[in-house]
Amino acid sequence: MFIDPERLETRLCEEFGGTTDQARVVVRQAVDLADAGRYEGDIDTTLTNDLVIDELSDAPDGTPAERWNWWIGSLELAYGGYERFSIRTYPK
C-alpha cells in the first residue's frame, strides 16, 4: 500500500487544519480508494500520500473532509463510480 495512514493523518491536519476525527475519516476513505484500485485504473497513477495532499490543495478552502469531497466529486464527474468514496457526514 502506498498510503501511510498515520503520516497522511498528520499531514492533513498540518496542511488543512480541521479536527483529527475529520482527518481520520479522510484517511480511511483514501485507504479504501487505494485498495479498490479504481483511481490507479482510471488515472494510471498510484495513489500516495503526496498525491492526496496535492489534490486536496487544489480544492477551495475547507476542512480535510470538505476538500476530500470536492476532489471525489471531481473524479465522480470525470469518471463515475467515485461517489462511494465520499464522506457523507462528519463532525465540524
ZAVEX-846487 format. One record per atom (N, C-alpha, C, O): x, y, z; residue in one letter. Coordinates in steps of 0.1 Angstrom, whole numbers, padded with zeros to 4 digits, always signed. Example, Ala and Ser with C-alpha at 12.3 -4.5 7.8 and 13.67 -1.06 7.14 Angstrom:
<rs>
+0132-0057+0078a;+0123-0045+0078a;+0132-0033+0078a;+0142-0033+0085a;+0128-0022+0071s;+0137-0011+0071s;+0129+0000+0079s;+0134+0011+0080s;
</rs>
This chain:
<rs>
+0009-0012+0000m;+0000+0000+0000m;+0009+0012+0000m;+0019+0013+0007m;+0005+0022-0008f;+0013+0034-0009f;+0008+0046-0001f;+0013+0057-0001f;-0003+0043+0007i;-0008+0053+0016i;-0003+0049+0030i;-0005+0038+0035i;+0004+0058+0036d;+0008+0056+0050d;-0002+0063+0059d;-0001+0076+0060d;-0012+0056+0065p;-0023+0062+0072p;-0019+0072+0083p;-0024+0083+0084p;-0009+0068+0091e;-0005+0077+0102e;+0001+0090+0097e;-0002+0101+0102e;+0010+0089+0087r;+0016+0101+0081r;+0006+0109+0074r;+0007+0122+0075r;-0003+0103+0067l;-0013+0111+0060l;-0022+0119+0069l;-0025+0130+0067l;-0026+0112+0080e;-0034+0119+0090e;-0027+0132+0096e;-0033+0142+0097e;-0014+0130+0099t;-0006+0141+0104t;-0005+0152+0093t;-0007+0164+0096t;-0003+0149+0081r;-0001+0159+0070r;-0014+0166+0068r;-0014+0178+0065r;-0025+0159+0068l;-0038+0165+0066l;-0041+0176+0076l;-0045+0187+0073l;-0038+0173+0089c;-0040+0183+0099c;-0031+0195+0098c;-0034+0206+0100c;-0018+0192+0094e;-0008+0202+0093e;-0012+0212+0081e;-0011+0224+0082e;-0016+0206+0070e;-0018+0213+0058e;-0032+0221+0058e;-0033+0232+0053e;-0042+0214+0063f;-0056+0219+0061f;-0064+0222+0074f;-0075+0226+0074f;-0058+0219+0086g;-0065+0221+0098g;-0076+0211+0100g;-0074+0200+0097g;-0087+0216+0106g;-0098+0207+0109g;-0094+0199+0121g;-0085+0201+0128g;-0103+0189+0124t;-0101+0180+0136t;-0094+0167+0132t;-0093+0163+0120t;-0088+0161+0142t;-0082+0148+0140t;-0092+0138+0135t;-0089+0129+0126t;-0105+0139+0140d;-0115+0130+0135d;-0118+0131+0120d;-0120+0122+0113d;-0118+0144+0116q;-0120+0146+0101q;-0109+0140+0093q;-0111+0134+0083q;-0097+0142+0098a;-0085+0137+0091a;-0086+0122+0090a;-0083+0116+0080a;-0090+0116+0101r;-0091+0101+0102r;-0101+0095+0092r;-0099+0085+0085r;-0112+0102+0090v;-0122+0098+0081v;-0116+0099+0066v;-0118+0090+0058v;-0109+0110+0064v;-0103+0111+0050v;-0093+0100+0048v;-0093+0094+0037v;-0085+0097+0058v;-0075+0086+0057v;-0082+0073+0054v;-0077+0066+0045v;-0093+0070+0061r;-0100+0057+0059r;-0105+0057+0044r;-0104+0046+0038r;-0110+0068+0039q;-0115+0068+0026q;-0104+0067+0016q;-0105+0060+0005q;-0093+0073+0018a;-0081+0072+0009a;-0076+0058+0009a;-0072+0053-0002a;-0075+0051+0020v;-0071+0037+0020v;-0081+0029+0013v;-0076+0020+0005v;-0093+0031+0014d;-0104+0023+0007d;-0102+0026-0008d;-0103+0016-0016d;-0100+0038-0012l;-0098+0042-0026l;-0086+0035-0032l;-0086+0029-0043l;-0075+0035-0024a;-0063+0029-0029a;-0065+0013-0030a;-0061+0007-0040a;-0071+0007-0020d;-0074-0007-0020d;-0082-0011-0032d;-0081-0022-0037d;-0092-0003-0035a;-0101-0006-0046a;-0094-0006-0060a;-0099-0013-0069a;-0083+0001-0061g;-0076+0001-0073g;-0083+0010-0084g;-0078+0010-0095g;-0094+0016-0080r;-0101+0024-0090r;-0094+0036-0095r;-0093+0038-0108r;-0087+0043-0087y;-0080+0055-0091y;-0069+0051-0100y;-0067+0057-0111y;-0061+0042-0096e;-0050+0037-0104e;-0054+0032-0118e;-0047+0035-0128e;-0066+0026-0118g;-0071+0021-0131g;-0075+0032-0140g;-0073+0031-0152g;-0082+0042-0134d;-0087+0053-0142d;-0076+0063-0146d;-0076+0068-0157d;-0067+0066-0137i;-0057+0077-0139i;-0043+0071-0143i;-0035+0079-0148i;-0041+0059-0140d;-0028+0052-0143d;-0017+0058-0135d;-0006+0060-0139d;-0021+0061-0122t;-0012+0067-0113t;-0015+0061-0099t;-0026+0059-0095t;-0004+0057-0092t;-0006+0052-0078t;-0010+0063-0069t;-0005+0074-0069t;-0020+0059-0060l;-0025+0069-0050l;-0015+0068-0038l;-0012+0058-0032l;-0009+0080-0035t;+0001+0081-0025t;-0003+0093-0015t;-0013+0100-0019t;+0003+0094-0004n;+0001+0105+0005n;+0003+0118-0002n;-0005+0127-0001n;+0014+0119-0009d;+0017+0132-0016d;+0007+0136-0026d;+0003+0147-0027d;+0002+0126-0034l;-0009+0128-0044l;-0021+0133-0037l;-0028+0143-0042l;-0025+0127-0026v;-0037+0131-0019v;-0036+0146-0014v;-0045+0154-0016v;-0025+0149-0008i;-0022+0162-0004i;-0022+0172-0015i;-0029+0183-0014i;-0016+0169-0026d;-0016+0178-0038d;-0030+0180-0043d;-0034+0191-0047d;-0038+0170-0045e;-0051+0171-0050e;-0060+0179-0041e;-0068+0188-0045e;-0059+0177-0028l;-0067+0184-0018l;-0063+0199-0017l;-0071+0208-0014l;-0050+0202-0021s;-0045+0215-0021s;-0052+0224-0032s;-0053+0236-0031s;-0057+0217-0042d;-0064+0224-0053d;-0078+0228-0050d;-0084+0236-0056d;-0083+0222-0039a;-0097+0224-0035a;-0099+0238-0029a;-0089+0243-0024a;-0111+0243-0030p;-0114+0256-0023p;-0111+0254-0008p;-0110+0242-0003p;-0109+0264+0000d;-0107+0264+0014d;-0117+0255+0021d;-0129+0254+0016d;-0113+0248+0031g;-0122+0240+0039g;-0114+0230+0047g;-0102+0229+0046g;-0122+0222+0054t;-0116+0211+0062t;-0110+0200+0053t;-0114+0200+0041t;-0102+0191+0059p;-0098+0180+0051p;-0110+0172+0044p;-0109+0168+0033p;-0120+0170+0052a;-0132+0163+0047a;-0139+0170+0036a;-0143+0164+0026a;-0140+0183+0037e;-0147+0191+0026e;-0138+0191+0014e;-0143+0190+0003e;-0125+0192+0016r;-0116+0192+0004r;-0117+0178-0003r;-0117+0177-0015r;-0117+0168+0005w;-0118+0154+0000w;-0131+0153-0008w;-0130+0147-0020w;-0142+0157-0003n;-0154+0156-0011n;-0154+0164-0024n;-0160+0160-0034n;-0147+0175-0023w;-0146+0183-0036w;-0138+0175-0046w;-0142+0174-0058w;-0127+0169-0042w;-0119+0161-0051w;-0126+0148-0056w;-0126+0145-0068w;-0133+0141-0047i;-0140+0129-0051i;-0152+0133-0060i;-0155+0126-0070i;-0158+0145-0058g;-0168+0150-0067g;-0163+0152-0081g;-0170+0149-0091g;-0151+0157-0082s;-0144+0159-0095s;-0142+0146-0102s;-0144+0145-0114s;-0137+0136-0094l;-0135+0123-0100l;-0148+0116-0104l;-0149+0110-0115l;-0158+0118-0097e;-0172+0113-0100e;-0176+0119-0113e;-0181+0112-0122e;-0175+0132-0115l;-0179+0138-0127l;-0171+0134-0139l;-0176+0131-0150l;-0158+0132-0137a;-0149+0128-0148a;-0150+0113-0152a;-0150+0110-0164a;-0152+0104-0142y;-0151+0090-0145y;-0163+0082-0140y;-0165+0071-0145y;-0170+0087-0130g;-0181+0079-0124g;-0176+0069-0115g;-0164+0064-0117g;-0184+0065-0106g;-0181+0054-0097g;-0173+0058-0084g;-0168+0049-0077g;-0172+0071-0082y;-0164+0075-0070y;-0173+0080-0059y;-0168+0082-0048y;-0185+0081-0061e;-0195+0085-0050e;-0193+0077-0037e;-0195+0083-0026e;-0191+0065-0038r;-0190+0056-0026r;-0178+0060-0018r;-0177+0056-0006r;-0168+0068-0023f;-0157+0072-0015f;-0159+0086-0009f;-0150+0091-0002f;-0170+0092-0011s;-0173+0105-0005s;-0176+0103+0010s;-0179+0093+0015s;-0175+0114+0017i;-0178+0115+0031i;-0191+0121+0033i;-0193+0133+0030i;-0201+0114+0038r;-0215+0119+0038r;-0217+0128+0050r;-0224+0138+0049r;-0212+0124+0062t;-0214+0133+0074t;-0201+0132+0081t;-0193+0122+0081t;-0198+0143+0088y;-0186+0144+0096y;-0187+0155+0106y;-0194+0165+0104y;-0181+0153+0118p;-0182+0164+0128p;-0175+0176+0124p;-0164+0176+0117p;-0180+0188+0128k;-0173+0200+0125k;-0165+0205+0136k;-0158+0216+0136k;
</rs>
